Amino acid sequence: MTDLKTSARVQAAGAKRQRLMAAAAEVVHRQGVERTTIADIARAADVPVGNVYYYYKSKDELVAAALSEHARQLELLTGRLNQLPDPRERLKGLIEAWVSQRDLAARYGCPTGTLAAELDKRDEGGLDVEAGRVIRLLLKWVEHQFRELGQPEPGGLALTLVGAYQGMSLLANALRDPRIMDREGARLLAWIDSLVAA
């Protein structure tokens, strides 16, 4: 009986930690690091503020958790895309996933890109390096797809594609125009279709 109670407590704690990670990622994306409080994240996660400190000792730890959540979401997305048999279709699926978030991007920008830019302006913590790690995960996955397509300079093509996404997210956000994501996404899809497999 004690083992069942312990197991249930461990599962509940894991679920609460996951809710806090997801809430941190969402709230920090919408409000930015500086405007976000621990109470904001606790409220979004439906966790009493006092309980947050059991899992995360500081706001910086919650920001690191938000970055971990970005990495987890990226891994889930690329894991689903990896089920597609063709790297061209995987890349197109990635672009379509980006475009499907057009309203969010128009309002708040790219979750990881905006966070990386904000963290880079801070002097302490090293969280900017962690944000870069998440972006490198994406670049590595995209590069692998271009390599499977037999494209020359797959690393450069990965930078071009991810840079185009960051650019269209930034412009959609700055101009508050989600249609930018639609138009630029269509251009990227046409570009991927135009690549000749080696």
N, C-alpha and C positions, 0 to 999 in steps of 0.2 A: 504494500500500500504506500509506503514511504517513497519507494522508487517512482511510482506513478505521480505522486504529488510533486516530487522534485522535477520529474520530466515535464509536467504541466507548467511549473514555474519557469523552467528554462525556456520552454516554447513561448510562453507569454512574454518573457523578457526579450527574446529574440524578435518577436513580432513588434514589440514596443520600440526596440532599437531601429528596426526597419522602417516603422512609421516615422520616427524622428529623422532618419536619413532622407526619406522621400520628402517630408515636409521641409527640411532644410534646403534641399535642392530646389523645390518649388518656390519657397518664400524668398530665398536669396536671388533667384532668377527674376522674380517680380519686383523686388525692392532694392536689390543690391546689398552688398555686405555691410556697408556703413549704416544704412537705415534699418537693417534687420536686428531685432533683439531676440534674445533667447525666449522671451515670453511669446513673441510672434510665432516662433517655430513650435513651441509647446502647444499653443492654441491650434495651429494648423494640424498638428499630429494628434490632438485630443489627448494630451498627456499633461498632468499637473506640472506646473513650472518646477516645483521642488524635486520632482522625480527625474527631470532632465539631467540633473547633476550626477545622478547615479550612473548614467551612461556616458555623458560628455561633460568634462570639467570646465570648459570654456567655450566662448563663441567660436574661437578659431578651430576647436575640435569639431564643432558642428559644421563649419565651413569645409573642413577636411572631409567630413561625412557626406556633405553635399557633393563634393568632387568624386567621392567613392560611388555615390549613387549615379552620377553622370557616367562613370566608367561601367557600372553594372548595367545601366540602360543601353549603353553602346554595345556591350557584350551580348545582351539579349537580342538587340536588333541584328547585329552581324551574325549571331547564331542562327536566327531565322533565315536571313539572307543566304547563309552558307548551305541551306537545304536546297537552294536552286542549283541546277546542274551546270549552268553556264555563267562564267564570270561577268560577261556583258550584262546578263539579266540581274546579277547581284548588284552591279554598279547602278543600273537603272532603278532597281528597287531602293537603293540608298537615296538616290535623288528624289524619288517619289515620296519616300519617308520624310525627307527634308521639306518638300513642297507641302505635304499634308499638315505641317506645323506652321503654315504661312501666317495665320492670324496671331499665333503666339509670337512668332518672329517679328511681325510688324509692330507688336506692342512692346516686346521686351528684348528683342535680338536673339542671337544664338545663346543657349544656356551656358555652354562651356566657354565660348569665345568672349562673351561679355564679362564673365567671371574672371577669365584669364587677364583681360585688359584691366579690370578693376584691381585685382590682386597685384598686378605688376607695379601699381602706383604706391603700394604699401612698402614700408622699409623693413618690416619684420615678418617672421613666421615661416618663410619658405613655401608658403602655399602657392605662390606663383609657379614654382617648379612642379608642384603636384598638378596644377592645371595644365601645364605643358605636357605632363605625362599622359593625361587623358587625350589630348589632341594627337600626341604621337601614336597612341593606340589606333586611332582612326586612320592616320596617315599610313601606318604599317599595313592595316587591313586593305585599304584602297590600293596601295602599292602592290600588294600580293595579287589583287584582281587584275591589275594591268599586266603584271608579269605573266599570269596565267593566259592572258590574251596574246602574249608574245610581243607586247609593245616595247619598243626601244625606250630607254630611260623611264622605267615605271615609277621611280621615285619622283622625278620631275612632273610626271603626269598626275601623280597623287597630290603633289603640292598645288598644281593647277586646279584640280577638281575641288579640293578642300578649301583652297583660297577663294574660288568662285562662290562656294557656299557661304563662306564668312562674309564676302563682299555683298552678296545678295541679301543676306540676313541683316547686315549693317544698314544697307540702303533702304530695305523694307521698313526697318525700325526708324531710321532717321526721317523718312518721308511718310511714315505711318501708312504704307501702301502695300498690302499683302499681294497685290497683283504683280509686283516686282518678282516675288518668289515664283509665281506661275510662269511669267515670261522667261525668266532666266533659267528656271528648271527645265522648260521646254527646249531652250538652247542647249543645255547640258545633255539632255536626253538625245537630241539630234547629233551632238558631238560624239557621244558614246556609240550611237548607231553607225556613225561614219568611219569609225576605226576599223581597219582591216586586220583581221586576226592573222597572226603569222603561222 
